Amino acid sequence: MAHQMTNTIEADKGWKIWWQLTRPHTLTAAFVPVLLGTVLALQYTDVKISVFLAMLAASLLIQAATNMFNEYYDYKRGLDTEHSVGIGGAIVRNGVKPSTVMTIAFSFYGIALLLGFYIVVNSTWWLAVIGLICMAAGYFYTGGPMPIAYTPLGEIVAGLFMGLIIILISFYIQTGTITAESILISVPVSILVGLILMANNIRDLDGDKENGRKTVAILLGKKGAIVLLGSMFFLTYAWTAGLVLFGDMSPWILVAYLSIPKAVKATKGFIGKTQPLEMMPAMKATAQTNTIFGFLLSIGLLFAYFF
């Protein structure tokens, strides 16, 4: 274990520390909803590329800043140690100053605000309110006296803001409207975003319990949480089939079913594992399921548009 930790620290030098500080494996959770909402808008209007790029950049910056807030507050609460599993812990492992982490995070928020100004100028000022609420949710997810991540609402909030709301904003800034179709197609992606957090909480269950968290994984227990994880994966694909059977959407979106093997791997990867390090592949597979599903769903919508 000591040899393995030494290798990890040696690998985390220079730009890699700052890159890992953004927790890049989570950034696709911000990219996929923007892409999906924009591709869906193609069926209604010509897409404004500059607005799409501004929305994409703002979403990625808010996600990266949220990850840095998480880094900072996990350090402040003593949750991160030199032996923490995962790519978090840059403060304790790599000597990054806590104040530097917060400065970068708020700088990212500042840039996102400027991009948001451009977006609302090209759509509606009401989006400014929604954008500020999203940014507040990012901060209070791990910040403040009662962090959202410490409650059973963590997965729901993540899915709501990083799934449903981002998809609808991305759709609205292109079309100027919200449709039933745009709401319904956002549901499976919202579920998968929430499952990324659930996978993380299953991995960290024992440590979170010791530190007073009340996540869904803790309330259900490890076995119950794994069952819920698998059930929500099933619901994701069942919902997608329902969009074709009952929602009059193109069968092309069923190309997203090609991501099922990853979902199976993610669920099975937690079974029988007791150590956080053993569960890392399952956690990674959960995030990959979200990415692959979202990209394939977007491709399916593109095929439906062109063919």
C-alpha positions in Angstrom: 0.0 0.0 0.0 2.9 2.4 0.9 4.6 1.7 -2.4 1.3 2.3 -4.3 0.7 5.6 -2.5 4.3 6.7 -3.3 3.7 6.0 -7.0 0.4 8.0 -6.8 2.1 11.0 -5.3 5.0 10.9 -7.7 2.5 10.8 -10.6 0.6 13.9 -9.3 3.0 16.6 -10.2 2.8 19.9 -12.2 -0.2 20.3 -14.4 -1.6 16.9 -13.4 -2.4 18.2 -9.9 -4.5 21.1 -11.3 -6.1 18.9 -13.9 -7.1 16.4 -11.3 -8.4 19.2 -9.0 -11.2 19.7 -11.5 -12.0 16.0 -11.2 -12.2 15.5 -15.0 -14.2 12.2 -14.8 -17.2 14.3 -13.6 -17.0 16.9 -16.3 -18.8 14.8 -18.9 -21.8 15.1 -16.5 -21.8 18.8 -17.5 -21.0 18.3 -21.2 -23.6 15.6 -22.1 -26.7 17.5 -21.0 -25.7 20.6 -22.9 -25.0 18.5 -26.0 -28.3 16.6 -25.7 -30.4 19.8 -25.2 -28.8 21.4 -28.2 -29.1 18.4 -30.5 -32.8 18.1 -29.6 -33.2 21.8 -30.5 -32.1 21.1 -34.1 -35.5 19.6 -34.8 -37.1 23.0 -34.0 -34.6 25.7 -35.1 -31.2 26.5 -36.5 -28.7 26.1 -33.6 -26.7 29.2 -32.6 -23.2 27.8 -32.2 -21.8 30.7 -30.2 -24.6 30.3 -27.6 -24.0 26.6 -27.5 -20.3 27.1 -26.8 -21.0 29.7 -24.2 -23.4 27.4 -22.4 -21.0 24.5 -22.7 -18.1 26.4 -21.2 -20.2 27.9 -18.4 -21.5 24.4 -17.4 -18.0 22.9 -17.4 -16.7 25.8 -15.3 -19.5 25.5 -12.8 -18.9 21.8 -12.5 -15.2 22.2 -12.1 -15.8 24.9 -9.4 -18.2 22.7 -7.6 -15.6 20.0 -7.5 -13.1 22.4 -6.0 -15.6 23.5 -3.4 -15.9 19.8 -2.6 -12.1 19.5 -2.3 -11.9 22.5 0.0 -14.7 21.5 2.4 -13.7 17.9 2.5 -10.3 19.1 3.7 -11.8 21.6 6.2 -13.9 18.8 7.7 -11.1 16.4 7.8 -12.6 13.9 5.3 -9.6 13.9 3.0 -6.3 12.3 4.2 -3.1 11.2 2.4 -4.7 7.7 2.1 -8.0 8.8 0.6 -9.0 6.8 -2.4 -9.7 8.6 -5.7 -8.3 11.8 -7.3 -9.6 14.1 -4.5 -7.2 15.3 -1.8 -4.9 17.6 -3.7 -4.7 19.8 -0.6 -3.5 17.1 1.8 -1.5 15.0 -0.7 0.0 17.6 -3.0 0.3 20.6 -0.7 -2.1 22.9 -2.7 -3.1 25.8 -0.5 -6.8 25.7 0.5 -7.1 29.4 -0.3 -5.7 28.8 -3.8 -8.4 26.1 -4.4 -11.2 28.6 -3.4 -9.7 31.4 -5.5 -9.7 29.2 -8.6 -13.2 28.0 -7.9 -14.6 31.5 -7.5 -12.6 32.6 -10.6 -14.3 29.9 -12.6 -17.7 31.2 -11.2 -16.7 34.7 -12.3 -16.0 33.5 -15.9 -19.2 31.5 -15.9 -21.1 34.7 -14.9 -19.6 36.6 -17.9 -20.6 33.7 -20.2 -24.1 33.7 -18.6 -24.4 37.4 -19.4 -23.8 36.6 -23.1 -26.4 33.8 -22.9 -29.1 35.9 -21.4 -28.5 38.7 -23.8 -29.3 36.2 -26.6 -32.3 34.6 -24.8 -34.1 36.0 -21.7 -33.0 37.7 -18.5 -35.0 35.2 -16.5 -32.3 32.7 -17.1 -30.0 34.8 -15.0 -32.0 33.9 -12.0 -31.9 30.2 -12.8 -28.2 30.4 -13.5 -27.5 32.0 -10.1 -29.6 29.2 -8.4 -27.5 26.6 -10.2 -24.3 28.2 -9.0 -25.7 28.4 -5.4 -26.6 24.7 -5.6 -23.0 24.0 -6.7 -21.6 25.8 -3.7 -24.0 24.5 -1.1 -23.6 21.0 -2.3 -20.6 20.6 0.0 -20.5 24.2 1.5 -22.5 25.9 4.2 -23.7 24.6 7.6 -25.9 21.8 6.1 -24.2 20.5 2.9 -26.6 18.9 0.4 -24.1 16.1 -0.1 -24.5 15.1 3.5 -28.2 14.5 3.1 -30.3 11.9 1.2 -31.1 14.7 -1.3 -27.6 14.7 -2.9 -28.4 12.4 -5.8 -31.7 14.1 -6.5 -30.2 17.6 -6.5 -27.3 16.5 -8.7 -29.7 14.9 -11.2 -32.1 17.9 -11.2 -29.5 20.6 -11.8 -26.9 18.7 -13.8 -29.5 16.8 -15.9 -33.0 18.3 -16.2 -32.2 21.9 -15.8 -29.1 22.1 -17.9 -30.8 20.1 -20.7 -33.9 22.5 -20.6 -31.7 25.6 -20.5 -29.6 24.4 -23.5 -32.8 23.6 -25.4 -34.5 26.9 -24.4 -31.7 29.2 -25.4 -31.9 27.8 -28.9 -35.6 27.5 -29.3 -37.2 30.0 -26.9 -39.5 27.4 -25.6 -39.8 24.2 -23.4 -41.6 21.2 -24.8 -42.9 18.0 -23.2 -40.4 16.1 -25.4 -37.5 18.1 -24.0 -38.6 17.3 -20.4 -39.3 13.6 -21.0 -35.9 13.0 -22.7 -34.1 14.7 -19.9 -35.3 12.1 -17.3 -32.9 9.2 -18.2 -29.9 11.5 -18.3 -30.9 13.1 -14.9 -31.1 9.6 -13.4 -27.6 8.7 -14.6 -26.1 11.9 -13.3 -27.6 11.1 -9.9 -26.2 7.6 -10.1 -22.7 9.0 -10.4 -23.1 10.5 -7.0 -24.7 7.3 -5.7 -21.8 5.2 -6.9 -19.4 7.6 -5.1 -21.5 7.3 -1.9 -21.5 3.5 -2.1 -17.7 3.5 -2.3 -17.4 6.0 0.6 -20.2 4.5 2.7 -18.1 3.5 5.7 -16.1 6.7 5.9 -19.2 8.9 5.3 -21.0 7.1 8.2 -18.2 7.8 10.5 -18.3 11.5 9.6 -22.0 11.9 10.2 -23.3 11.9 6.7 -26.8 10.7 5.9 -26.6 9.7 2.3 -29.0 7.3 0.6 -26.3 4.6 0.6 -26.0 4.9 4.3 -29.8 4.9 4.9 -30.3 1.8 2.7 -27.1 0.0 3.6 -24.7 -1.2 1.0 -26.8 -4.1 -0.4 -29.9 -1.9 -0.6 -27.9 0.9 -2.3 -26.6 -1.6 -4.9 -30.1 -2.8 -5.6 -31.3 0.7 -6.0 -28.4 1.5 -8.3 -29.3 -1.5 -10.6 -33.0 -0.6 -10.4 -32.4 3.0 -11.5 -30.2 1.7 -14.4 -33.1 -0.5 -15.4 -35.5 2.5 -15.2 -33.2 4.5 -17.4 -33.4 2.1 -20.3 -37.1 1.3 -19.7 -37.9 5.0 -19.8 -36.0 5.4 -23.1 -38.0 2.5 -24.6 -41.2 4.2 -23.4 -40.2 7.4 -25.2 -40.3 5.4 -28.5 -43.3 3.2 -27.7 -45.5 5.9 -26.1 -43.8 9.2 -26.7 -43.7 9.2 -30.5 -39.9 9.6 -30.5 -37.6 8.1 -33.2 -36.4 4.5 -32.7 -33.0 5.9 -33.4 -32.6 6.9 -29.8 -32.5 3.2 -28.8 -28.9 3.3 -30.0 -28.3 4.4 -26.4 -28.9 0.7 -25.4 -25.3 0.0 -26.6 -24.3 1.4 -23.2 -26.1 -1.4 -21.3 -22.9 -3.5 -20.8 -21.3 -0.6 -18.9 -24.3 -0.3 -16.7 -24.2 -4.0 -15.9 -20.4 -3.8 -15.2 -21.0 -0.8 -12.9 -23.7 -2.7 -10.9 -21.8 -6.0 -10.7 -18.6 -4.2 -9.8 -19.9 -3.2 -6.4 -21.2 -6.7 -5.4 -18.9 -8.5 -3.0 -16.4 -5.6 -2.7 -15.6 -4.2 0.7 -12.6 -1.8 0.2 -13.0 1.6 -1.5 -10.1 0.8 -3.9 -11.9 -2.3 -5.1 -15.0 -0.3 -6.0 -13.2 2.3 -8.0 -13.7 0.4 -11.4 -17.5 0.2 -10.7 -17.6 3.9 -9.8 -15.7 4.7 -13.0 -18.1 2.5 -15.1 -21.1 4.3 -13.6 -19.7 7.7 -14.9 -18.8 6.1 -18.2 -22.4 4.8 -18.5 -23.7 8.4 -18.2 -21.2 9.6 -20.8 -21.8 6.8 -23.4 -25.6 6.9 -22.9 -25.7 10.6 -23.4 -23.5 10.7 -26.5 -25.4 7.8 -28.1 -28.8 9.4 -27.3 -27.5 12.6 -28.9 -26.3 10.6 -32.0 -29.7 8.9 -32.2 -31.4 12.3 -32.2 -29.0 13.5 -34.9 -29.9 10.4 -37.0 -33.6 11.1 -36.5 -33.0 14.7 -37.7 -31.1 13.8 -40.8 -32.9 10.6 -41.8 
